[in-house]
Amino acid sequence: MGFFDRLLGKSNPRPSEPSSANGSPPADSAPEPSPAPPPGTPPETASSPAVDPGPVAPRLQEAFEQLELRNLEGAQKIYEEILASPAGDRPDVLVRISGDLGSTGHVETIPQLIAPLYDAERHGPATGINLLQAYLALRNPEAAQHVLDLLFDLKKPELEDRLWGFSNAIGEMMVSGRNAPAGGKATSVHLVSISKPIWAYGIEDLPGLLPEKNAKTKTVAFAQITLPENEETEELRKQPEEALGRLTRGIPLWLADSLYFSPQYSTLAAVGMVGQDHYMLFPAAWTADNIRQLIETSGSTIDYIVTGDLREHEGDFHLQLRLWEIKGFRERKTFEVRWTPGNADKVLAELQQHLRM
């Protein structure tokens, strides 16, 4: 996969596409030749050599360090200097810049810097795939289709299955846009960020009520739990007191509350609202677009995000949580629990303790 594939959650329904892969270069390093991949894994898309130890390499590293410090303006200035130089036309340099921007969450900057320069024949498919995935994350299917056409024109058989997967993702995005409600307005979902225990609002100034936090604490955001495979989310979200919907909001609030009292962490809980009328119930796993929206609107620097899926069948519950590290936009851990009404207290208490540990 490229650095967005997993978060976007897009899959290729063609039976010939593998279910997992590593198709683009690492986001925090230049592409390097690799040994033959195991069966079921498509070849690496980056065939260019690693960035050489010349003058441009330290500048690229300096820019990446600025991104890690969340100084996008400083990093962008360095990138603009590099791209204006002869090195800015090198395939490996474009791969490195697009990968570093994507891995640190600055998706919108990739088209700004890379799109005006990208030439598929000259720069190869790796940068094109990074650019394509950026457009998908930004929900710009027309621009994504343009880049996809350029990649198909390269006529590389080893990429064909993967490119068809992108084609399907673009098609789904276009169809969802055409099926927006009458008047052309799509459903507007707002994420409400709750940065302290919900019961503390209004009394947070009481001495000793809440622990003091310093600038070095890591911030963990707990996203509202999704309900995949549930066909009734549209109706359930109109019922604020419906039990399953309350659980999707209550679990992240509870876990954020639990972790808030650890001196090493600050926490957020993110709950979706549809306009000002209804709570949102998410019928599919969180995508890169959802995560990006939470990062941009929270007003805080987020280091980790916990997302989760909840399934219920005749009173049996199955919860899967995923811990994402924002610095590298990668999944670090998963937690999975099952419970029934009879053992819910015990199982969920063990989950809370395991997560805190």
C-alpha positions as CSV (number, residue, x, y, z in Angstrom):
1,M,0.0,0.0,0.0
2,G,0.9,3.6,-0.2
3,F,0.8,5.7,2.9
4,F,-2.9,6.4,2.6
5,D,-4.3,3.0,1.5
6,R,-5.0,1.5,4.9
7,L,-6.6,4.7,6.3
8,L,-8.8,5.2,3.2
9,G,-10.1,1.7,3.6
10,K,-10.5,1.2,-0.1
11,S,-10.4,-2.2,-1.6
12,N,-10.4,-3.6,-5.1
13,P,-13.3,-6.0,-5.7
14,R,-11.3,-7.6,-8.6
15,P,-10.4,-11.0,-7.3
16,S,-6.8,-10.7,-8.6
17,E,-5.8,-7.9,-6.2
18,P,-4.0,-9.0,-3.0
19,S,-5.6,-7.9,0.2
20,S,-2.4,-6.3,1.6
21,A,0.7,-4.9,0.1
22,N,3.6,-2.4,0.3
23,G,3.5,-0.7,-3.0
24,S,5.0,2.7,-2.4
25,P,8.2,3.8,-0.7
26,P,8.4,4.4,3.1
27,A,7.1,7.9,3.9
28,D,10.1,8.8,6.1
29,S,12.9,7.6,3.9
30,A,13.9,7.6,0.3
31,P,13.0,4.6,-1.8
32,E,15.6,1.9,-2.0
33,P,15.8,-1.3,-4.0
34,S,14.3,-4.3,-2.1
35,P,14.4,-8.0,-2.5
36,A,11.7,-9.9,-4.3
37,P,8.4,-9.5,-2.3
38,P,6.6,-12.6,-0.9
39,P,3.8,-14.2,-2.9
40,G,0.7,-12.1,-3.0
41,T,2.6,-8.8,-2.8
42,P,2.8,-6.5,-5.9
43,P,6.3,-5.2,-6.8
44,E,7.5,-2.0,-5.4
45,T,6.4,1.0,-7.4
46,A,9.5,3.1,-6.7
47,S,12.3,2.0,-9.0
48,S,14.5,5.1,-8.6
49,P,17.6,5.0,-6.4
50,A,17.7,6.4,-2.9
51,V,18.4,10.1,-2.5
52,D,22.1,10.5,-2.8
53,P,24.3,11.9,-0.1
54,G,24.7,15.2,-2.0
55,P,23.6,18.7,-0.8
56,V,19.9,18.0,-1.3
57,A,19.7,15.1,1.2
58,P,20.4,17.2,4.4
59,R,17.9,19.7,3.2
60,L,15.2,17.1,2.8
61,Q,16.0,15.8,6.3
62,E,15.8,19.3,7.7
63,A,12.4,19.8,6.1
64,F,11.2,16.5,7.5
65,E,12.3,17.5,11.0
66,Q,10.4,20.7,10.6
67,L,7.3,18.7,9.7
68,E,7.8,16.5,12.8
69,L,7.9,19.8,14.8
70,R,4.6,20.7,13.1
71,N,6.3,23.7,11.4
72,L,4.7,23.3,7.9
73,E,5.6,26.8,6.9
74,G,9.3,26.2,7.5
75,A,9.3,22.8,5.8
76,Q,7.4,24.2,2.8
77,K,10.0,27.0,2.4
78,I,12.8,24.4,2.2
79,Y,10.8,22.2,-0.3
80,E,10.1,25.2,-2.5
81,E,13.9,26.0,-2.6
82,I,14.7,22.4,-3.5
83,L,12.0,22.1,-6.2
84,A,13.2,25.3,-7.8
85,S,16.7,23.8,-8.1
86,P,17.9,21.2,-10.6
87,A,17.4,18.5,-7.9
88,G,13.7,19.3,-7.9
89,D,13.2,17.4,-11.1
90,R,14.6,14.1,-9.7
91,P,12.1,11.3,-9.2
92,D,13.5,10.3,-5.9
93,V,13.3,13.8,-4.5
94,L,9.6,14.1,-5.5
95,V,8.9,10.7,-3.9
96,R,10.6,11.8,-0.7
97,I,8.8,15.1,-0.4
98,S,5.3,13.7,-1.2
99,G,5.9,10.7,1.2
100,D,7.1,12.9,4.1
101,L,4.2,15.3,3.7
102,G,1.7,12.5,3.7
103,S,3.2,10.6,6.6
104,T,3.1,13.7,8.8
105,G,-0.6,14.5,7.9
106,H,0.0,17.4,5.5
107,V,-2.0,15.9,2.7
108,E,-3.3,19.1,1.2
109,T,0.2,20.4,0.6
110,I,1.1,17.5,-1.7
111,P,-1.0,18.7,-4.7
112,Q,0.2,22.3,-4.1
113,L,3.9,21.3,-4.4
114,I,4.0,18.2,-6.5
115,A,1.1,18.4,-9.0
116,P,2.5,21.3,-11.1
117,L,5.8,19.4,-11.5
118,Y,4.7,15.8,-11.9
119,D,5.4,14.1,-15.2
120,A,4.6,10.4,-15.2
121,E,7.1,9.5,-17.9
122,R,9.9,11.4,-16.3
123,H,9.2,10.8,-12.7
124,G,7.7,7.3,-12.6
125,P,4.7,5.9,-10.8
126,A,5.7,6.2,-7.2
127,T,5.2,9.9,-6.9
128,G,2.0,9.6,-9.0
129,I,0.5,7.1,-6.6
130,N,1.3,9.4,-3.6
131,L,-0.3,12.3,-5.5
132,L,-3.3,10.2,-6.4
133,Q,-3.9,9.0,-2.8
134,A,-3.6,12.6,-1.7
135,Y,-6.4,13.6,-4.0
136,L,-8.5,10.7,-2.7
137,A,-7.9,11.7,0.9
138,L,-9.0,15.3,-0.1
139,R,-12.1,13.9,-1.9
140,N,-11.2,15.3,-5.2
141,P,-12.1,12.5,-7.6
142,E,-11.7,14.5,-10.8
143,A,-8.0,15.3,-10.0
144,A,-7.4,11.7,-8.9
145,Q,-8.8,10.4,-12.2
146,H,-6.5,12.6,-14.1
147,V,-3.4,11.2,-12.3
148,L,-4.8,7.7,-12.6
149,D,-5.1,8.2,-16.4
150,L,-1.4,9.2,-16.5
151,L,-0.4,6.1,-14.5
152,F,-2.4,3.8,-16.8
153,D,-0.6,5.4,-19.8
154,L,2.7,4.1,-18.4
155,K,1.4,0.6,-19.4
156,K,3.1,-1.2,-16.5
157,P,1.4,-4.6,-16.1
158,E,2.7,-5.0,-12.5
159,L,0.7,-2.0,-11.5
160,E,-2.5,-2.8,-13.3
161,D,-4.4,-4.5,-10.5
162,R,-3.5,-1.8,-8.1
163,L,-4.6,0.9,-10.5
164,W,-7.9,-0.7,-11.0
165,G,-8.4,-0.6,-7.3
166,F,-7.9,3.1,-7.4
167,S,-10.3,3.4,-10.3
168,N,-13.0,1.6,-8.2
169,A,-12.4,4.0,-5.3
170,I,-12.7,7.0,-7.5
171,G,-15.9,5.6,-9.0
172,E,-17.4,5.1,-5.6
173,M,-16.5,8.7,-4.6
174,M,-18.1,10.1,-7.8
175,V,-21.3,8.1,-7.3
176,S,-21.6,9.2,-3.7
177,G,-21.3,12.8,-4.9
178,R,-24.0,12.3,-7.5
179,N,-26.3,10.7,-4.9
180,A,-26.1,13.7,-2.5
181,P,-29.5,15.0,-1.2
182,A,-31.6,17.2,-3.4
183,G,-30.1,20.7,-3.8
184,G,-26.6,19.3,-4.1
185,K,-25.8,19.6,-0.4
186,A,-24.1,16.5,1.0
187,T,-24.6,15.6,4.7
188,S,-22.5,17.9,6.8
189,V,-20.9,16.1,9.7
190,H,-19.2,18.1,12.5
191,L,-16.8,16.6,15.0
192,V,-17.3,17.8,18.6
193,S,-14.0,17.5,20.5
194,I,-14.3,17.0,24.3
195,S,-11.0,17.7,26.0
196,K,-11.7,16.9,29.6
197,P,-14.0,14.5,31.5
198,I,-17.6,15.3,30.5
199,W,-18.7,15.6,34.1
200,A,-16.0,18.2,34.8
201,Y,-17.4,20.9,32.6
202,G,-18.6,23.9,34.7
203,I,-16.7,22.8,37.8
204,E,-13.2,22.4,36.4
205,D,-11.9,25.3,38.4
206,L,-12.4,23.6,41.7
207,P,-9.0,23.1,43.4
208,G,-7.5,19.6,42.9
209,L,-10.4,18.4,40.7
210,L,-8.4,17.7,37.6
211,P,-4.7,16.9,37.2
212,E,-2.3,19.5,35.8
213,K,-1.0,18.9,32.4
214,N,2.3,20.1,30.9
215,A,3.4,20.8,27.4
216,K,5.3,17.5,27.1
217,T,2.2,15.3,27.6
218,K,1.1,13.2,24.6
219,T,-2.5,13.7,23.4
220,V,-4.6,10.7,22.6
221,A,-7.9,11.2,20.8
222,F,-10.7,8.6,21.1
223,A,-13.0,8.7,18.0
224,Q,-16.6,7.8,18.1
225,I,-17.1,4.1,17.5
226,T,-18.4,3.0,14.1
227,L,-21.2,0.5,13.3
228,P,-20.1,-1.4,10.2
229,E,-22.5,-3.9,8.7
230,N,-25.4,-2.1,10.4
231,E,-28.0,-1.0,7.8
232,E,-30.1,1.0,10.3
233,T,-27.7,3.8,11.2
234,E,-29.7,6.4,9.2
235,E,-32.8,5.7,11.5
236,L,-30.9,5.1,14.7
237,R,-29.1,8.4,14.6
238,K,-32.5,10.2,14.9
239,Q,-33.0,8.5,18.3
240,P,-30.6,10.1,20.8
241,E,-31.5,7.6,23.5
242,E,-31.1,4.5,21.4
243,A,-28.8,2.1,23.3
244,L,-26.5,1.1,20.5
245,G,-25.9,4.7,19.4
246,R,-25.2,5.8,23.0
247,L,-22.6,3.0,23.3
248,T,-20.7,4.3,20.2
249,R,-20.4,7.7,22.0
250,G,-20.1,6.4,25.5
251,I,-17.1,4.1,24.9
252,P,-14.7,6.9,23.6
253,L,-15.9,9.3,26.4
254,W,-15.3,6.6,29.0
255,L,-11.8,5.7,27.7
256,A,-10.8,9.3,27.4
257,D,-12.0,9.9,30.9
258,S,-10.0,6.9,32.2
259,L,-6.7,7.9,30.5
260,Y,-7.1,11.6,31.3
261,F,-5.9,11.0,34.9
262,S,-2.6,9.5,33.7
263,P,0.1,12.2,34.1
264,Q,1.7,11.2,30.8
265,Y,-1.3,11.9,28.6
266,S,-4.0,14.4,27.7
267,T,-7.1,13.1,26.0
268,L,-9.9,14.1,23.6
269,A,-13.1,12.4,22.8
270,A,-14.6,13.1,19.3
271,V,-18.4,12.8,18.8
272,G,-20.0,13.3,15.4
273,M,-23.0,15.6,14.9
274,V,-25.2,15.9,11.7
275,G,-25.9,19.6,11.6
276,Q,-27.4,20.6,14.9
277,D,-30.2,18.1,14.9
278,H,-28.8,14.6,15.3
279,Y,-25.8,12.6,16.5
280,M,-23.9,11.0,13.7
281,L,-23.6,7.2,13.5
282,F,-20.8,6.1,11.3
283,P,-21.7,3.1,9.1
284,A,-18.1,2.5,8.0
285,A,-14.7,2.6,9.5
286,W,-13.0,6.0,9.9
287,T,-11.0,7.1,6.8
288,A,-8.0,9.3,6.4
289,D,-10.5,12.2,5.6
290,N,-12.2,11.7,9.0
291,I,-8.9,11.5,10.8
292,R,-7.6,14.6,9.0
293,Q,-10.8,16.5,9.9
294,L,-10.4,15.6,13.6
295,I,-6.7,16.8,13.5
296,E,-7.5,20.1,11.8
297,T,-10.6,21.0,14.0
298,S,-9.6,19.8,17.4
299,G,-7.6,22.8,18.3
300,S,-4.9,20.6,19.9
301,T,-1.8,18.7,18.7
302,I,-2.8,15.1,18.5
303,D,-0.2,12.3,18.8
304,Y,-2.4,9.2,18.7
305,I,-6.0,8.5,17.7
306,V,-8.0,5.4,18.8
307,T,-10.7,4.4,16.3
308,G,-13.0,1.4,16.7
309,D,-15.8,-0.8,15.2
310,L,-18.7,-2.3,17.1
311,R,-20.8,-5.2,16.0
312,E,-23.9,-6.5,17.8
313,H,-25.8,-9.7,17.2
314,E,-28.6,-10.8,19.5
315,G,-27.0,-9.3,22.6
316,D,-23.5,-10.4,21.8
317,F,-21.0,-7.6,21.3
318,H,-17.7,-7.5,19.4
319,L,-15.5,-4.4,19.7
320,Q,-12.2,-3.8,17.9
321,L,-10.1,-0.8,18.7
322,R,-7.2,0.5,16.6
323,L,-4.4,2.7,17.9
324,W,-3.0,5.1,15.2
325,E,0.2,7.0,15.5
326,I,-0.2,10.3,13.7
327,K,3.5,11.0,13.3
328,G,3.8,8.1,10.8
329,F,0.1,7.7,9.9
330,R,0.3,4.1,10.8
331,E,-1.6,1.6,12.9
332,R,0.4,0.6,16.0
333,K,-1.9,-1.8,17.9
334,T,-5.3,-3.4,17.9
335,F,-7.5,-4.4,20.9
336,E,-10.3,-6.8,20.5
337,V,-13.0,-7.9,23.0
338,R,-16.3,-9.7,23.0
339,W,-18.9,-9.6,25.7
340,T,-22.5,-10.4,26.6
341,P,-24.8,-8.6,29.1
342,G,-23.8,-11.1,31.7
343,N,-20.0,-10.5,31.6
344,A,-19.9,-6.9,30.2
345,D,-18.6,-5.3,33.4
346,K,-15.8,-7.8,33.8
347,V,-14.7,-7.7,30.1
348,L,-14.8,-3.9,29.7
349,A,-13.0,-3.4,33.0
350,E,-10.2,-5.6,31.7
351,L,-10.1,-3.7,28.4
352,Q,-9.8,-0.4,30.4
353,Q,-6.9,-1.7,32.5
354,H,-5.2,-3.2,29.4
355,L,-5.4,0.1,27.5
356,R,-4.1,2.1,30.4
357,M,-1.2,-0.2,30.8
